[in-house]
Amino acid sequence: MDVPFLNARDINARYADELKAAAARVIDSGWYVLGQEVAAFEREFAAYCGVRHAVGVGNGLDALALILRGYKELGALSEGDEIIVPGNTFIATFLAITENRMVPVPVEPDPTSFNLDPGCVEAAIGPRTRAIMVVHLYGQLANMPALLALARRYNLLLIEDAAQAHGAISNGCRAGAFGDAAAFSFFPAKNLGALGDGGAVVTNDTVLASRVAALRNYGSEVKYWHLFQGVNSRLDEMQAAMLRVKLKYLDDDIARRRHVSQRYRQGIRHPDIRLPAVTSEEQHAWHLFVVRCAHRDALQQQLQRLGIQSQVHYPVPPHRQSAYASLRDVRLPLTEQLHDEVLSLPMGPTLREDEVGRVIAACQAFECPP
Ligand SMILES: *Cc1c(COP(=O)(O)O)cnc(C)c1O
């Protein structure tokens, strides 16, 4: 039997009875879009993150895009504005910006954490810069004190792409509560995953929250009266009901992920496999456990031969994608090197102890090609 990279069925099987009861509650209610389940989940998720508002939307990309749309409607952002982003991120971070006709300015990461490097961010700030979009990559909080100080000094919005970092915490402040607004994804493979697509915008800004709430629903606050040219991107009642069940177990799941990461970090001692750098235990929610190896493809093949699934997050950076020919001239050597060297090992709350042991043994047995 293969060691799975992530097994969504096992993850949800643990709460099958509760999930089925919640699904039955929605079916029997006869109300499937923007009802009590979404309202309750929004309250519960806002409380979990420690912010005033959460607005359920269709997915994580829409959550990011609707934050920018909301700021446009408020006059805080306009088309053509530059937004600083990490070069090494999932493409959704870029898509949200270009969808709003703004300009992503990608910068190099910190070489040990792979998160935004505040020095590189400051160097990229220019007259058209209006915001920093920080990504808590792989589940680890970026250097928020430094980035918040920069945002304040240069009068920039600080927006968090927290799609990988549900539950990461620093000094009592959780991912999503640091910046002006944050986007979460509830894609099934995320730390808090629905049984389909879902997302949320969280913020302490009451006006932004009400703009996003209108924008996700055809730009309407009162049925058939449209204040904005909105979209249809709503978290549905069924997914909200699933998420309400799973939110109760999120911290237990993160503890389980942390345990797996501790075993990996103790057990994998190989001169050619670099372990992830950890700022502090609580600041990492271990969405992914990513090692670095100059012979990444050989390592992945070796794991494959031993029945261990692994993935690459991500093989090609956004500025090297066909979708972004406009960024062809951008040079980000460290970002590009990382994309050639990173490998994500199996990680999740249902990974068994013996499976963790197999992954460690397989890494230890890796023989670097000459
Ligand atoms: C998953 C992810 C998203 C997008 O979320 P979806 O729900 O899949 O649209 C955005 N940013 C990052 C960093 C992600 O990992």
Ligand as a Chemical Component Dictionary entry (heavy atoms), coordinates in Angstrom:
data_LIG
# 
_chem_comp.id                   LIG 
_chem_comp.type                 NON-POLYMER 
_chem_comp.pdbx_formal_charge   0 
_chem_comp.three_letter_code    LIG 
# 
loop_
_chem_comp_atom.comp_id 
_chem_comp_atom.atom_id 
_chem_comp_atom.alt_atom_id 
_chem_comp_atom.type_symbol 
_chem_comp_atom.charge 
_chem_comp_atom.model_Cartn_x 
_chem_comp_atom.model_Cartn_y 
_chem_comp_atom.model_Cartn_z 
_chem_comp_atom.pdbx_ordinal 
LIG C1 C1 C 0 -5.297 27.148 -2.466 1  
LIG C2 C2 C 0 -4.714 28.499 -2.562 2  
LIG C3 C3 C 0 -5.438 29.576 -3.108 3  
LIG C4 C4 C 0 -6.732 29.430 -3.842 4  
LIG O1 O1 O 0 -7.761 28.807 -3.168 5  
LIG P1 P1 P 0 -8.924 28.093 -4.026 6  
LIG O2 O2 O 0 -9.981 27.842 -3.016 7  
LIG O3 O3 O 0 -8.354 26.848 -4.606 8  
LIG O4 O4 O 0 -9.373 29.053 -5.072 9  
LIG C5 C5 C 0 -4.866 30.832 -3.069 10 
LIG N1 N1 N 0 -3.651 31.029 -2.556 11 
LIG C6 C6 C 0 -2.921 30.026 -2.036 12 
LIG C7 C7 C 0 -1.565 30.332 -1.474 13 
LIG C8 C8 C 0 -3.420 28.723 -2.037 14 
LIG O5 O5 O 0 -2.665 27.724 -1.549 15 
# 
loop_
_chem_comp_bond.comp_id 
_chem_comp_bond.atom_id_1 
_chem_comp_bond.atom_id_2 
_chem_comp_bond.value_order 
_chem_comp_bond.pdbx_ordinal 
LIG C1 C2 SING 1  
LIG C2 C3 SING 2  
LIG C2 C8 DOUB 3  
LIG C3 C4 SING 4  
LIG C3 C5 DOUB 5  
LIG C4 O1 SING 6  
LIG O1 P1 SING 7  
LIG P1 O2 DOUB 8  
LIG P1 O3 SING 9  
LIG P1 O4 SING 10 
LIG C5 N1 SING 11 
LIG N1 C6 DOUB 12 
LIG C6 C7 SING 13 
LIG C6 C8 SING 14 
LIG C8 O5 SING 15 
# 
